């Protein structure tokens, strides 16, 4: 009750409100910077530790002095400039030392040592600031409230450090920020409850309220500038870091030449769609695209021209595919399309025909007319399988059939195509074995002249 009475009866509530806003804002920013400091190592850690200490020290010091300027007494009041500056340095330096301990790999040292050091720094700042507050009157202290204020600051600061060490939970920052605010406010008003002044006889009410209001506003603005600098630095660095991570992720998942999805992204997307089908997801079509007559372009016009052709082909494939479909480059002149929501052969054939048609259009590269085409193999999920490897194999078989039947066309997978491929592969394997074992026997068939009935050749 004494603490509440001290706030309501002994303070200008406008000053208290300004100090509370300063405290909460500064504590939230400080908690954010503390968390970043404890996550860094090396030179970056030094940078964030310094920024965190200055920001938190400024917010804590400003909260204390704004609230203290709102303390109402009938005795004349003055401020010791040297001690006031020293109190600010104690806040920043002590919090910086606490952050060094809080960054320790040992949880005991971090929470007990770091938290206690930060709490003690806040307390030391407060009581040095109180000694800078010179009152012409009889000052008395209630040491019970002094000890309580120290306990509040250290326990709340240690609890905040404990929460901030949990890097996997973003909500911990807000909880830790509120604990830091409680540490600062709880310390200040418990300390002020321990402080009482009896004015000398003959003194009237202090008339410096306007000067104190101007000083409080100046302190608040300077502190807000420092806190704002801290959070703006954090946000700018976070934005730059996020942009860098996005660029790295884009490079990892896209083809450098065509900017299409690369094999990795294609493989992950195909696996995800197959898993979704097993859980009742939408059907889709897998199309494997291979360019016809691409090698002669590299041989005659050179690889730079070949790269330009591939870039043009990538743009055409994106136009032929629908919005939302995945177009990927999975090899030198090999591409793939995952067409979502395709429910039958007719819908797949429509897309495949469009792909074949756009690829067959001539293009001009460095003043040379380049005529190229493409063949497409189509497999449908779930009709032709729900496993990524099986779908790729079936689409490849359909592609092989398309190229075998004249190229510049498409084929949709059918089970019979698998049988044809298997028979051909068996025949090729048998021929290789026969050649290795010298099992071939040359047989000459005579050629007869029908008019003379004579053998004219073989």
ZAMAR-465927 format. One record per atom (N, C-alpha, C): x, y, z. Coordinates in steps of 0.02 Angstrom, whole numbers, padded with zeros to 5 digits, always signed. Example, Ala and Ser with C-alpha at 12.3 -4.5 7.8 and 13.67 -1.06 7.14 Angstrom:
<nodes>
+00660-00284+00390+00615-00225+00390+00660-00165+00390+00642-00112+00354+00684-00053+00357+00645+00002+00394
</nodes>
This chain:
<nodes>
+00041-00060+00000+00000+00000+00000+00043+00063+00000+00100+00059+00035+00145+00117+00037+00169+00135-00033+00183+00084-00075+00207+00096-00143+00153+00130-00185+00091+00104-00180+00035+00134-00217+00023+00206-00194+00025+00216-00128+00016+00283-00101+00071+00330-00125+00132+00304-00130+00188+00346-00154+00176+00368-00226+00149+00322-00268+00136+00340-00338+00079+00391-00343+00025+00379-00307-00035+00420-00315-00028+00488-00279+00000+00487-00218+00000+00547-00177+00063+00589-00185+00120+00557-00197+00184+00593-00196+00211+00609-00266+00176+00589-00319+00201+00600-00386+00149+00637-00429+00174+00675-00477+00133+00703-00529+00116+00646-00578+00053+00628-00585+00034+00569-00624+00050+00576-00698+00054+00637-00724+00074+00646-00793+00146+00625-00804+00188+00642-00757+00258+00620-00760+00262+00543-00755+00221+00515-00712+00220+00442-00704+00198+00408-00769+00147+00438-00801+00123+00409-00864+00177+00411-00918+00211+00469-00923+00265+00475-00974+00320+00425-00959+00338+00419-00895+00391+00372-00876+00371+00300-00892+00307+00284-00880+00284+00215-00894+00286+00199-00969+00265+00248-01010+00268+00237-01083+00340+00228-01105+00385+00271-01079+00456+00266-01095+00483+00197-01074+00462+00175-01015+00487+00112-00988+00465+00053-01029+00401+00049-01045+00375-00008-01083+00405-00010-01153+00407+00048-01187+00435+00049-01254+00509+00030-01253+00547+00060-01206+00618+00043-01202+00630-00029-01183+00588-00057-01139+00598-00126-01117+00585-00175-01174+00534-00162-01215+00519-00206-01271+00577-00205-01322+00602-00145-01336+00658-00140-01382+00720-00173-01352+00732-00162-01288+00790-00192-01255+00787-00268-01256+00727-00296-01243+00720-00369-01244+00735-00397-01313+00712-00361-01364+00725-00383-01433+00800-00382-01447+00834-00329-01427+00906-00325-01438+00944-00374-01395+00921-00385-01333+00954-00435-01290+00952-00504-01322+00895-00522-01349+00887-00588-01380+00935-00594-01440+00940-00541-01480+00985-00543-01537+01058-00549-01514+01075-00513-01460+01143-00516-01435+01162-00587-01414+01116-00621-01379+01131-00688-01354+01133-00740-01409+01108-00722-01469+01108-00769-01526+01170-00760-01570+01209-00706-01558+01266-00691-01602+01332-00715-01572+01383-00717-01614+01451-00734-01593+01500-00689-01629+01562-00685-01602+01615-00648-01635+01603-00573-01637+01629-00540-01690+01622-00466-01695+01549-00443-01695+01504-00482-01724+01434-00462-01725+01407-00459-01654+01430-00504-01611+01407-00504-01541+01427-00439-01507+01489-00416-01518+01513-00354-01488+01468-00295-01509+01452-00293-01574+01409-00240-01600+01341-00240-01566+01309-00297-01563+01242-00301-01535+01242-00291-01459+01296-00314-01426+01300-00304-01354+01306-00229-01338+01347-00193-01374+01354-00121-01364+01288-00085-01377+01257-00100-01434+01194-00068-01451+01140-00082-01399+01137-00145-01376+01087-00164-01325+01099-00127-01260+01163-00124-01238+01178-00091-01174+01161-00017-01176+01179+00017-01231+01165+00089-01237+01089+00102-01239+01054+00061-01278+00981+00071-01285+00946+00057-01219+00962+00000-01187+00929-00017-01124+00949+00032-01069+01013+00053-01067+01035+00101-01017+00999+00168-01024+00991+00191-01087+00957+00254-01098+00884+00250-01077+00850+00195-01095+00780+00187-01078+00770+00184-01002+00814+00146-00968+00809+00139-00895+00823+00206-00861+00876+00240-00882+00894+00304-00851+00840+00356-00862+00813+00359-00923+00760+00407-00937+00698+00394-00896+00679+00330-00890+00620+00313-00849+00630+00337-00777+00690+00324-00750+00703+00343-00680+00699+00419-00671+00732+00457-00715+00735+00529-00704+00669+00564-00720+00632+00539-00768+00567+00570-00782+00521+00559-00722+00520+00497-00695+00477+00483-00637+00501+00522-00576+00567+00528-00568+00594+00563-00510+00579+00638-00513+00579+00666-00574+00562+00737-00581+00488+00749-00565+00449+00695-00569+00378+00701-00550+00365+00693-00476+00419+00680-00437+00411+00673-00364+00396+00742-00334+00344+00746-00295+00321+00810-00269+00341+00817-00196+00378+00870-00183+00399+00885-00114+00396+00960-00102+00386+00981-00039+00383+01052-00023+00452+01082-00014+00504+01040-00014+00572+01065-00004+00604+01082-00071+00649+01132-00071+00685+01150-00134+00726+01090-00158+00730+01083-00224+00764+01025-00254+00815+01050-00306+00872+01017-00309+00922+01030-00361+00952+00963-00382+00987+00963-00439+01017+00902-00465+01092+00911-00471+01129+00859-00450+01202+00857-00458+01217+00830-00528+01245+00873-00571+01257+00853-00640+01305+00796-00647+01359+00794-00607+01409+00741-00613+01379+00673-00595+01344+00670-00538+01314+00607-00518+01260+00584-00567+01225+00633-00596+01173+00616-00646+01204+00581-00706+01260+00608-00730+01294+00577-00787+01322+00508-00767+01351+00505-00707+01378+00441-00683+01324+00388-00679+01265+00407-00658+01210+00358-00653+01192+00330-00721+01194+00372-00773+01180+00348-00841+01233+00299-00865+01297+00315-00849+01352+00270-00869+01348+00204-00831+01327+00206-00769+01319+00144-00730+01266+00100-00762+01211+00131-00784+01157+00091-00815+01182+00056-00878+01214+00093-00924+01237+00064-00987+01292+00013-00975+01342+00032-00933+01398-00014-00921+01377-00076-00884+01335-00069-00833+01314-00127-00795+01271-00174-00836+01227-00147-00877+01186-00190-00920+01230-00225-00972+01280-00190-00998+01327-00222-01045+01363-00280-01013+01387-00271-00951+01420-00326-00915+01372-00384-00903+01310-00367-00886+01259-00419-00877+01247-00458-00940+01248-00425-00998+01238-00460-01062+01296-00506-01078+01357-00486-01057+01415-00530-01067+01403-00596-01030+01380-00591-00968+01367-00651-00928+01306-00689-00956+01256-00651-00979+01195-00683-01004+01207-00721-01069+01261-00705-01104+01278-00740-01166+01317-00804-01154+01330-00820-01091+01369-00880-01074+01331-00944-01095+01369-00995-01111+01338-01059-01128+01309-01094-01067+01331-01074-01008+01305-01102-00946+01240-01067-00926+01186-01105-00920+01122-01074-00902+01124-01043-00833+01162-01075-00787+01165-01048-00718+01200-00980-00718+01257-00976-00753+01293-00912-00755+01251-00859-00791+01218-00879-00846+01179-00831-00886+01121-00803-00847+01082-00846-00815+01021-00824-00781+01037-00790-00714+01078-00825-00672+01093-00798-00606+01143-00740-00611+01199-00752-00645+01249-00700-00650+01227-00642-00693+01204-00657-00754+01183-00604-00800+01123-00567-00774+01072-00603-00752+01011-00571-00727+01024-00529-00665+01064-00556-00618+01079-00518-00557+01120-00456-00573+01167-00461-00620+01208-00403-00638+01165-00348-00670+01120-00367-00715+01076-00317-00746+01030-00286-00694+01002-00327-00649+00959-00300-00596+00997-00254-00549+01060-00274-00533+01100-00232-00488+01119-00166-00523+01133-00169-00589+01150-00108-00626+01092-00059-00626+01031-00085-00636+00972-00042-00634+00965-00011-00564+00977-00052-00513+00971-00027-00444+01024+00025-00429+01087+00012-00450+01141+00059-00437+01127+00125-00472+01102+00121-00535+01084+00182-00571+01033+00222-00532+00983+00187-00505+00928+00221-00469+00954+00257-00407+00993+00222-00366+01013+00252-00302+01068+00304-00311+01112+00296-00361+01159+00351-00376+01120+00412-00400+01069+00400-00441+01026+00455-00463+00991+00488-00405+00972+00449-00354+00940+00478-00296+00988+00522-00257+01052+00502-00253+01101+00544-00220+01113+00609-00259+01101+00606-00326+01107+00667-00366+01048+00714-00356+00994+00687-00325+00933+00726-00314+00940+00760-00245+00961+00822-00246+00977+00858-00184+00916+00895-00158+00894+00878-00097+00835+00907-00066+00856+00943-00003+00834+01005+00004+00848+01043+00065+00794+01026+00117+00807+00970+00151+00759+00947+00201+00788+00887+00236+00749+00857+00281+00771+00799+00318+00750+00736+00279+00799+00697+00256+00787+00637+00216+00794+00576+00260+00747+00530+00253+00751+00466+00290+00737+00409+00242+00764+00350+00259+00757+00291+00216+00727+00234+00255+00683+00196+00222+00657+00133+00250+00692+00077+00214+00740+00045+00248+00782-00004+00214+00745-00067+00193+00686-00078+00221+00646-00135+00198+00627-00127+00125+00607-00067+00107+00588-00055+00037+00649-00053-00009+00706-00031+00018+00768-00031-00021+00785-00103-00040+00784-00148+00009+00800-00219-00004+00748-00250-00051+00685-00231-00042+00632-00258-00086+00643-00235-00158+00665-00172-00166+00676-00147-00234+00733-00185-00268+00786-00200-00231+00842-00239-00259+00819-00308-00279+00778-00340-00236+00754-00407-00251+00709-00407-00314+00665-00357-00319+00621-00353-00378+00662-00347-00442+00712-00302-00441+00752-00290-00501+00790-00352-00522+00821-00386-00474+00863-00444-00491+00821-00504-00512+00767-00517-00477+00725-00575-00494+00692-00565-00563+00666-00506-00576+00633-00493-00640+00684-00495-00698+00743-00466-00687+00794-00467-00740+00818-00538-00753+00828-00577-00700+00849-00647-00710+00796-00687-00746+00732-00676-00729+00678-00711-00764+00675-00691-00837+00687-00628-00852+00687-00605-00922+00742-00639-00962+00802-00643-00932+00858-00677-00966+00841-00750-00978+00810-00782-00930+00790-00853-00938+00743-00862-00997+00695-00817-01004+00648-00820-01060+00683-00807-01127+00729-00759-01128+00761-00740-01191+00810-00793-01216+00832-00838-01173+00877-00891-01196+00840-00944-01236+00774-00944-01234+00734-00989-01275+00726-00958-01344+00773-00973-01389+00774-00942-01455+00719-00967-01502+00686-01022-01484+00636-01052-01529+00567-01023-01519+00556-00983-01468+00490-00956-01453+00491-00880-01458+00461-00853-01512+00460-00781-01522+00420-00743-01469+00370-00776-01438+00328-00742-01388+00368-00726-01325+00425-00760-01316+00465-00748-01256+00491-00676-01254+00501-00645-01311+00526-00576-01313+00477-00529-01278+00413-00537-01293+00363-00492-01263+00358-00505-01188+00360-00568-01169+00357-00584-01097+00418-00556-01061+00477-00564-01092+00538-00538-01061+00536-00462-01058+00508-00429-01110+00503-00357-01109+00460-00332-01052+00406-00366-01038+00363-00347-00982+00398-00357-00916+00438-00411-00911+00476-00422-00849+00529-00368-00839+00562-00347-00893+00610-00292-00887+00576-00227-00866+00517-00214-00895+00479-00155-00874+00460-00158-00801+00440-00219-00779+00422-00228-00708+00483-00218-00663+00542-00241-00687+00603-00232-00648+00618-00158-00638+00611-00119-00692+00628-00047-00688+00577-00009-00647+00512-00020-00663+00460+00016-00627+00455-00006-00554+00459-00073-00544+00455-00099-00476+00512-00073-00433+00573-00073-00461+00631-00046-00424+00620+00027-00407+00600+00066-00457+00596+00139-00447+00546+00156-00392+00486+00131-00397+00435+00153-00349+00442+00119-00282+00473+00060-00279+00490+00032-00214+00544+00074-00181+00593+00095-00222+00645+00139-00195+00619+00206-00173+00572+00233-00212+00543+00297-00193+00499+00291-00131+00468+00232-00121+00429+00221-00060+00474+00219+00001+00538+00200-00010+00585+00199+00046+00611+00268+00063+00598+00316+00021+00626+00384+00026+00573+00433+00051+00589+00470+00101+00541+00521+00125+00579+00584+00144+00547+00641+00135+00578+00706+00147+00533+00747+00194+00564+00777+00243+00529+00824+00286+00558+00893+00274+00518+00939+00248+00543+01005+00231+00559+01046+00293+00608+01090+00285+00625+01135+00341+00568+01186+00351+00561+01208+00413+00509+01258+00427+00522+01322+00389+00470+01350+00361+00475+01412+00325+00481+01405+00249+00492+01343+00224+00496+01332+00152+00426+01323+00123+00416+01351+00066+00351+01343+00032+00357+01290-00022+00302+01275-00056+00300+01225-00110+00351+01241-00164+00386+01189-00188+00436+01198-00240+00405+01227-00303+00436+01279-00331+00407+01312-00389+00440+01295-00454+00476+01242-00458+00513+01224-00518+00478+01172-00561+00412+01166-00555+00377+01114-00591+00381+01124-00667+00378+01187-00690+00383+01199-00762+00452+01180-00789+00504+01198-00751+00572+01180-00772+00581+01104-00772+00553+01070-00722+00557+00997-00719+00519+00966-00778+00463+00995-00796+00424+00968-00852+00464+00973-00917+00497+01031-00926+00537+01040-00987+00596+00992-00986+00628+00983-00928+00684+00936-00923+00662+00865-00936+00604+00846-00909+00578+00778-00921+00563+00766-00994+00535+00818-01027+00521+00811-01099+00586+00803-01139+00637+00841-01120+00701+00836-01155+00733+00768-01145+00733+00744-01083+00760+00677-01069+00722+00624-01108+00656+00630-01109+00615+00581-01145+00630+00580-01219+00637+00639-01249+00651+00642-01321+00719+00612-01338+00769+00629-01297+00836+00601-01310+00835+00525-01303+00802+00501-01250+00799+00429-01239+00761+00394-01296+00707+00424-01319+00669+00395-01374+00710+00393-01438+00752+00444-01448+00796+00443-01507+00845+00385-01503+00872+00374-01443+00920+00319-01435+00885+00252-01444+00827+00244-01412+00788+00182-01419+00767+00171-01492+00745+00226-01523+00726+00221-01594+00784+00201-01638+00843+00228-01623+00903+00208-01661+00917+00134-01653+00908+00109-01591+00920+00039-01579+00873-00006-01618+00808+00009-01616+00760-00034-01650+00765-00026-01725+00780+00034-01750+00787+00044-01822+00848+00006-01848+00903+00005-01810+00962-00034-01829+00944-00107-01833+00907-00130-01783+00886-00201-01782+00843-00218-01843+00795-00174-01858+00749-00187-01914+00785-00185-01981+00830-00136-01989+00867-00131-02052+00911-00193-02062+00946-00213-02008+00989-00273-02013+00948-00335-02026+00890-00339-01994+00847-00398-02003+00821-00400-02074+00803-00341-02102+00779-00339-02171+00835-00361-02219+00896-00335-02207+00952-00355-02250+00966-00429-02244+00963-00454-02183+00975-00526-02173+00921-00568-02206+00858-00545-02200+00803-00581-02231+00809-00581-02307+00829-00522-02336+00838-00519-02408+00894-00566-02431+00948-00567-02391+01003-00612-02408+00983-00685-02405+00944-00703-02354+00921-00772-02348+00874-00790-02406+00832-00741-02425+00786-00754-02481+00824-00764-02546+00877-00723-02556+00918-00731-02616+00952-00799-02617+00979-00819-02560+01012-00885-02556+00962-00941-02569+00902-00935-02539+00851-00986-02550+00830-00988-02623+00825-00928-02655+00807-00927-02726+00860-00960-02769+00923-00945-02754+00978-00976-02792+00977-01052-02783+00963-01074-02722+00964-01146-02708+00908-01183-02743+00853-01148-02759+00794-01182-02786+00779-01164-02858+00822-01124-02891+00808-01103-02959+00869-01113-03004+00855-01125-03067+00908-01133-03117+00938-01065-03132+01005-01061-03131+01039-00996-03140+01029-00967-03209+01024-01009-03261+01020-00984-03329+00949-00961-03347+00900-01002-03331+00831-00988-03354+00786-00959-03299+00809-00961-03236+00769-00939-03179+00707-00982-03168+00705-01040-03200+00651-01088-03186+00668-01127-03122+00620-01164-03096+00634-01209-03041+00688-01259-03063+00734-01274-03017+00785-01323-03035+00764-01394-03014+00809-01442-03023+00792-01511-03008+00773-01521-02935+00807-01486-02890+00792-01493-02819+00721-01471-02803+00703-01411-02828+00635-01386-02815+00583-01432-02848+00598-01454-02909+00553-01499-02944+00542-01563-02905+00597-01592-02880+00592-01655-02843+00551-01646-02779+00564-01592-02743+00526-01580-02681+00452-01567-02696+00438-01528-02749+00368-01514-02765+00332-01578-02786+00365-01620-02826+00334-01682-02849+00321-01728-02790+00369-01733-02744+00359-01775-02685+00301-01748-02642+00297-01682-02635+00243-01652-02596+00175-01666-02626+00169-01661-02693+00106-01674-02726+00086-01748-02721+00135-01791-02726+00121-01863-02719+00097-01879-02649+00128-01849-02598+00106-01860-02529+00036-01832-02519+00022-01775-02551-00044-01745-02544-00098-01789-02575-00082-01822-02631-00131-01866-02663-00149-01923-02617-00100-01950-02581-00113-02004-02534-00159-01981-02478-00161-01915-02466-00204-01888-02414-00268-01856-02442-00283-01872-02505-00344-01845-02535-00333-01781-02573-00271-01766-02594-00257-01705-02631-00280-01708-02703-00270-01653-02740-00294-01648-02809-00248-01687-02856-00276-01713-02911-00236-01748-02961-00194-01697-03000-00144-01723-03036-00101-01678-03076-00069-01719-03132-00040-01682-03179-00005-01714-03235+00069-01695-03231+00111-01745-03244+00183-01734-03248+00204-01739-03321+00237-01687-03346+00258-01686-03416+00333-01678-03420+00365-01725-03453+00437-01721-03466+00447-01695-03537+00487-01643-03544+00497-01609-03608+00571-01615-03628+00583-01637-03689+00652-01642-03714+00655-01607-03782+00706-01565-03791+00713-01528-03853+00740-01573-03909+00714-01564-03970+00738-01600-04029+00788-01555-04067+00841-01584-04089+00891-01549-04130+00923-01490-04094+00935-01498-04028+00968-01443-03991+01044-01446-03998+01072-01506-04000+01145-01512-04003+01175-01477-04064+01146-01483-04124+01175-01448-04181+01179-01372-04172+01134-01344-04131+01136-01271-04119+01199-01253-04081+01215-01291-04028+01277-01280-03992+01338-01289-04036+01335-01340-04080+01393-01356-04122+01404-01303-04175+01351-01275-04203+01358-01228-04259+01360-01155-04237+01319-01137-04188+01315-01067-04167+01354-01052-04103+01373-01104-04068+01411-01095-04006+01366-01098-03944+01399-01108-03887+01361-01115-03825+01326-01052-03802+01354-00992-03813+01315-00931-03794+01248-00928-03830+01248-00946-03895+01184-00946-03931+01139-01000-03903+01169-01058-03885+01128-01111-03855+01097-01089-03790+01133-01049-03749+01105-01024-03687+01046-00977-03700+01053-00935-03753+00997-00891-03770+00936-00931-03792+00947-00985-03829+00892-01029-03849+00857-01058-03788+00896-01082-03740+00867-01111-03680+00826-01059-03641+00849-00997-03639+00811-00945-03605+00746-00931-03640+00748-00929-03708+00687-00919-03746+00639-00978-03735+00666-01038-03735+00624-01098-03724+00591-01095-03656+00629-01072-03605+00600-01067-03537+00541-01019-03537+00548-00962-03570+00493-00913-03573+00433-00942-03609+00445-00980-03662+00390-01009-03700+00354-01063-03659+00392-01101-03621+00361-01152-03579+00317-01120-03525+00340-01065-03498+00299-01030-03447+00235-01003-03478+00238-00982-03541+00177-00959-03575+00131-01017-03591+00160-01075-03609+00118-01133-03626+00086-01163-03565+00121-01162-03508+00092-01189-03447+00041-01139-03419+00002-01162-03372-00048-01119-03342-00020-01083-03280-00052-01031-03259-00032-00996-03199-00036-01043-03139+00017-01047-03101+00018-01091-03043+00052-01157-03056+00059-01177-03119+00096-01239-03134+00171-01228-03123+00207-01281-03109+00279-01278-03098+00315-01298-03162+00358-01254-03187+00399-01269-03245+00471-01271-03220+00506-01326-03234+00574-01336-03207+00622-01357-03263+00684-01336-03254+00737-01362-03297+00776-01413-03256+00776-01475-03279+00805-01529-03239+00869-01557-03270+00889-01531-03327+00950-01553-03360+00970-01504-03413+01019-01522-03455+01043-01477-03507+00987-01450-03550+00953-01494-03588+00896-01472-03629+00834-01511-03610+00830-01529-03547+00772-01567-03521+00733-01523-03472+00668-01523-03481+00624-01483-03440+00568-01527-03413+00533-01502-03363+00476-01539-03335+00422-01488-03315+00360-01511-03319+00303-01469-03299+00259-01510-03253+00241-01481-03196+00190-01511-03152+00127-01469-03160+00077-01497-03193+00014-01462-03207-00038-01484-03155-00057-01438-03112-00102-01455-03056-00175-01458-03079-00212-01502-03045-00284-01505-03057-00304-01537-03123-00258-01570-03158-00274-01604-03221-00306-01672-03205-00367-01681-03227-00405-01740-03206-00411-01794-03259-00387-01783-03319-00395-01834-03371-00347-01824-03429-00350-01871-03475-00305-01870-03533-00318-01810-03577-00382-01792-03586-00399-01736-03631-00369-01671-03606-00374-01658-03541-00347-01595-03513-00271-01594-03519-00240-01652-03506-00167-01656-03511-00145-01647-03584-00182-01679-03630-00164-01674-03701-00168-01602-03726-00216-01564-03700-00223-01494-03721-00161-01454-03703-00135-01465-03642-00075-01429-03621-00015-01453-03660-00009-01520-03670+00048-01547-03707+00049-01523-03779-00008-01519-03810-00012-01493-03879+00012-01420-03882-00007-01382-03832+00013-01311-03831+00089-01306-03821+00117-01349-03780+00190-01349-03770+00226-01366-03835+00203-01419-03869+00234-01439-03932+00229-01383-03983+00172-01350-03985+00161-01297-04035+00207-01237-04023+00212-01214-03961+00252-01154-03948+00327-01169-03956+00347-01231-03943+00418-01247-03951+00438-01252-04025+00389-01266-04068+00405-01274-04139+00409-01208-04177+00394-01153-04145+00397-01088-04179+00471-01067-04189+00489-01045-04248+00558-01023-04260+00575-00963-04216+00640-00955-04203+00663-00897-04165+00727-00870-04197+00739-00806-04187+00798-00774-04216+00848-00762-04160+00908-00791-04168+00961-00785-04118+01022-00755-04153+01042-00696-04133+01101-00663-04162+01097-00660-04238+01039-00645-04265+01031-00640-04337+01022-00706-04373+01021-00762-04336+01011-00828-04366+00942-00855-04348+00909-00882-04397+00844-00913-04386+00856-00983-04359+00830-00996-04300+00839-01061-04267+00772-01097-04266+00772-01155-04294+00712-01197-04293+00725-01256-04247+00683-01261-04197+00691-01312-04146+00622-01337-04128+00617-01394-04098+00552-01422-04078+00563-01460-04013+00509-01487-03987+00513-01525-03925+00465-01583-03925+00483-01634-03887+00440-01692-03878+00419-01695-03805+00358-01719-03793+00330-01718-03725+00304-01787-03707+00321-01809-03647+00293-01870-03619+00251-01853-03559+00192-01882-03554+00143-01863-03502+00126-01923-03459+00127-01913-03393+00102-01963-03345+00053-01928-03299-00001-01963-03282-00054-01934-03241-00053-01965-03171-00062-01923-03122-00068-01947-03053-00139-01932-03030-00174-01983-03001-00147-02047-02979-00155-02104-03030-00179-02091-03090-00193-02145-03137-00132-02187-03153-00075-02154-03160-00014-02189-03180+00035-02197-03122+00012-02185-03061+00054-02194-03003+00050-02136-02955+00070-02148-02893+00071-02095-02842+00140-02089-02810+00189-02127-02837+00257-02122-02812+00298-02078-02861+00339-02032-02836+00377-01988-02881+00419-02026-02932+00455-02077-02909+00499-02114-02955+00459-02149-03010+00402-02176-02991+00361-02212-03040+00332-02162-03092+00310-02104-03069+00282-02055-03115+00335-02029-03163+00395-02016-03138+00450-01993-03182+00467-02046-03233+00469-02109-03210+00485-02164-03257+00432-02170-03311+00370-02165-03292+00316-02172-03341+00315-02113-03390+00328-02052-03365+00331-01994-03409+00391-02000-03457+00446-02027-03432+00505-02037-03475+00491-02088-03530+00454-02140-03512+00437-02191-03562+00392-02161-03616+00344-02120-03595+00301-02087-03644+00341-02039-03688+00390-02005-03658+00434-01960-03696+00475-01999-03747+00502-02055-03726+00541-02097-03772+00498-02119-03831+00436-02136-03817+00390-02157-03870+00377-02100-03918+00369-02038-03890+00357-01980-03933+00416-01967-03979+00477-01973-03952+00536-01960-03993+00546-02017-04044+00527-02078-04026+00534-02136-04070+00486-02131-04129+00430-02097-04119+00379-02091-04172+00384-02024-04208+00444-02000-04220+00452-01942-04264+00466-01877-04229+00467-01875-04163+00481-01813-04125+00427-01761-04138+00436-01702-04107+00389-01646-04114+00317-01669-04104+00307-01707-04051+00241-01731-04035+00239-01748-03961+00183-01775-03938+00177-01794-03867+00146-01864-03863+00158-01896-03808+00127-01961-03795+00106-01962-03721+00048-01990-03709+00025-02001-03641+00041-02073-03623+00065-02084-03564+00087-02151-03544+00030-02201-03547+00047-02261-03572+00001-02318-03572+00041-02379-03550+00009-02427-03517+00046-02487-03495+00080-02524-03552+00051-02522-03613+00082-02556-03669+00150-02528-03686+00159-02462-03675+00224-02432-03688+00278-02461-03643+00260-02478-03583+00307-02510-03537+00329-02578-03565+00282-02615-03593+00298-02680-03620+00345-02673-03680+00332-02624-03723+00375-02613-03782+00446-02597-03759+00452-02552-03710+00518-02533-03685+00553-02593-03654+00516-02631-03616+00547-02689-03584+00571-02740-03635+00531-02751-03689+00553-02797-03741+00615-02771-03776+00616-02705-03790+00674-02677-03824+00737-02682-03780+00729-02667-03716+00787-02671-03671+00811-02743-03665+00764-02790-03663+00784-02861-03660+00823-02881-03722+00798-02857-03781+00832-02873-03844+00902-02842-03845+00908-02779-03823+00973-02747-03821+01021-02784-03775+00996-02805-03717+01039-02842-03671+01061-02909-03701+01014-02943-03735+01031-03008-03766+01083-02999-03822+01076-02945-03861+01124-02932-03914+01194-02918-03885+01197-02880-03830+01262-02866-03799+01294-02931-03774+01254-02973-03742+01281-03036-03717+01306-03080-03775+01266-03082-03830+01285-03124-03887+01350-03099-03918+01358-03033-03920+01419-03005-03949+01480-03021-03906+01471-03017-03839+01526-03033-03794+01546-03106-03798+01498-03151-03812+01511-03223-03813+01526-03249-03884+01532-03204-03932+01545-03224-04001+01492-03274-04026+01429-03259-04013+01375-03304-04033+01344-03284-04099+01369-03235-04133+01342-03216-04198+01372-03261-04253+01331-03280-04300+01353-03320-04357+01330-03286-04420+01378-03272-04465+01362-03237-04527+01332-03286-04577+01275-03268-04604+01241-03310-04654+01229-03267-04716+01253-03290-04773+01244-03253-04836+01183-03279-04873+01142-03235-04895+01083-03254-04935+01097-03236-05008+01098-03284-05053+01114-03270-05124+01062-03226-05158+01086-03187-05206+01043-03144-05247+01044-03173-05318+00985-03191-05342+00980-03222-05408+00957-03172-05461+00982-03179-05521+00955-03143-05579+00898-03183-05607+00838-03157-05605+00779-03195-05625+00781-03211-05700+00813-03169-05741+00813-03182-05813+00860-03239-05831+00919-03241-05801+00968-03292-05818+00969-03351-05769+00940-03340-05709+00940-03393-05660+01007-03403-05629+01050-03349-05630+01117-03356-05602+01122-03314-05538+01171-03336-05496+01184-03298-05434+01228-03238-05451+01203-03179-05436+01240-03117-05452+01269-03084-05390+01254-03107-05333+01280-03076-05272+01252-03112-05211+01268-03084-05154+01244-03112-05092+01233-03057-05042
</nodes>
